[in-house]
């Protein structure tokens, strides 16, 4: 066991709670089978994931947040496939934060092996429990596990029917939420069998279907969440309404790292219409009122005295990071083939420096959380990517034990990593504690949301390539940044705090590239800067793909080789990558030259999926029209192709927005950007047509929520080079005079 794992285990189960590995394993196995069923309504539960009502409604507990990525549908398909459920009768409920719903995959970045045994870290995650939607892990975690839950329930229903009919279970089968007697065709619905089935012994490892027998998996089933969203019945965090509810709007310090020391006009604000109370907490000042409008106006009228972070004025992170790269690196992440010797003897060496700025998440629904504190109990309503973090935030903010907190996780109006944080829940709980027995909904205005984000880090990367007349002999890569994942852990899971240099997200997508070259070296230098950072859609891959795939094009240009052909040669030993590359070249008719149209290509693996993209553009002066984007993904086994296609399109528009517009800056100690007028989005009028192809594969599932984002920036900037000869090494493009038309 690694020392860090041992220390975490000690922190989680310390105090003499458990003695010996045998007792520990027993405790874990017991915990992951326990569940309350709160919120699942009437009926009988056959396991933590399946409850069946008498009217034959199939209620599935799906413990991964639905933020537009279609996860309620995809995970329901996995369970319903093996259960043999009529999908039209499926209803989804987000369950309580219990060990049965642990995300095991994210503990070790591999699926849980329940037959072979959980790893120590997976057991620790179960005890915590760590319930998280992120890292494109939901389907990867669930593919076999959730199918097993469906199969388990199916076998219990068949056993109950066989007992009632006095036949062998082998003489029965399940189909469309019914069990059918093979001998006489007799049928009985799951709803009628559920009560007796719940008394049957659950088979530990029931047989799972072969791919050839799938009826739901691999099919473009209509999404469960769409009808509610179309009709307006869907409940997002901002839609929560509870009798006697009050509304709070918070003002944070206007300076990064600043502090509010006093309120100059408290008495005046308390006389404003609708105002109930003013609450000052460590993180800021909140006005509680009868509605959001009155709370917002009163909060805006607050006259606050503030302490500025005296060390912070105009922050330009890039020069600081660049200076840090002159020293010894914090950690060498990759060192293959003696890169300095290769560079020293190479016929030709090229160098480049790439950089990207801080980025906000800019979720369409501003952050919000509703908390009711009632004595030693609490209830919370919010859209958050982690039930674990919600429980932690309410417990800390209100001083209430986690087992006395009920969670209600709503739909999310965008997540992208920002809603995988505790801050807005913690602040809501602190505020609600000051007005007990009254539900309080805390809302961040758009300005407070954007100015108090945990941003994607600013990054600088220096690259050197050793070349001969035709090929790349080796790459040296030096990365300077802040640790996004290490800061997230420090804020939300202190037991798992990392040293910034040990934060693998900083160099993911830069090291261990699939290209065949003789030498490769990657090091990391992390700098402690006052701007807080966190995970942003595709995390380190979002910038490292831009660096690596742009530099690959630079090498191709220096070697006077076609960018696709060079990649093709370097990927000859990586067949999955090569297949994706060839397919996207075929789709885009790479070799076909059209006057006034120019193409750029990029390929990148992230979260277990390989994505190749070609951007086709036209360029007049610096007016870019992205005509088409061609996208090919190999994500292993697929669950719902239409959802995969949608996520590729979604990731591409998110990446295009960042490439053209995205930038957070600091001036006079304050974040400059505050709302969409100065933090722009790609509009429908400039959004290109996106054509998606999904490779057939029997590999283990990869993620789809994030992998579409990384390749689009380099595909676009490589197309700009093809059109103009200008090499883009710094984003956003708008700072260099470009705009979308």
Secondary structure as UniProt FT lines:
FT   HELIX           3..13
FT   TURN            14..17
FT   HELIX           20..31
FT   TURN            32..33
FT   TURN            38..39
FT   STRAND          44..47
FT   TURN            48..49
FT   STRAND          50..52
FT   TURN            54..55
FT   STRAND          58..61
FT   HELIX           71..83
FT   HELIX           87..89
FT   STRAND          90..93
FT   HELIX           99..101
FT   HELIX           105..108
FT   TURN            114..116
FT   HELIX           120..128
FT   TURN            135..136
FT   HELIX           138..142
FT   TURN            143..144
FT   HELIX           145..165
FT   HELIX           169..171
FT   STRAND          172..175
FT   TURN            176..177
FT   STRAND          178..181
FT   TURN            182..184
FT   STRAND          187..189
FT   HELIX           190..197
FT   TURN            198..199
FT   TURN            204..205
FT   HELIX           211..213
FT   TURN            217..218
FT   TURN            224..225
FT   HELIX           226..231
FT   HELIX           237..239
FT   TURN            243..244
FT   STRAND          246..252
FT   TURN            256..257
FT   STRAND          259..263
FT   TURN            264..265
FT   HELIX           266..270
FT   TURN            273..274
FT   STRAND          275..281
FT   TURN            282..283
FT   STRAND          284..289
FT   HELIX           292..301
FT   STRAND          304..307
FT   TURN            310..311
FT   HELIX           317..324
FT   TURN            325..326
FT   STRAND          331..336
FT   HELIX           339..345
FT   STRAND          348..356
FT   STRAND          358..359
FT   STRAND          368..374
FT   TURN            375..376
FT   STRAND          377..382
FT   HELIX           387..398
FT   HELIX           402..404
FT   STRAND          405..409
FT   TURN            416..419
FT   HELIX           423..433
FT   TURN            434..437
FT   STRAND          440..443
FT   HELIX           446..451
FT   STRAND          455..456
FT   STRAND          459..467
FT   STRAND          472..481
FT   HELIX           484..492
FT   HELIX           494..496
FT   HELIX           500..502
FT   HELIX           504..506
FT   TURN            507..510
FT   STRAND          519..526
FT   TURN            537..540
FT   HELIX           541..558
FT   TURN            559..560
FT   HELIX           563..570
FT   TURN            571..573
FT   HELIX           575..587
FT   TURN            588..591
FT   TURN            595..596
FT   STRAND          598..606
FT   TURN            607..608
FT   STRAND          609..620
FT   TURN            621..622
FT   STRAND          623..634
FT   HELIX           641..660
FT   STRAND          666..667
FT   TURN            668..669
FT   STRAND          670..671
FT   TURN            676..678
FT   HELIX           684..686
FT   STRAND          689..694
FT   HELIX           707..724
FT   HELIX           733..736
FT   STRAND          739..740
//
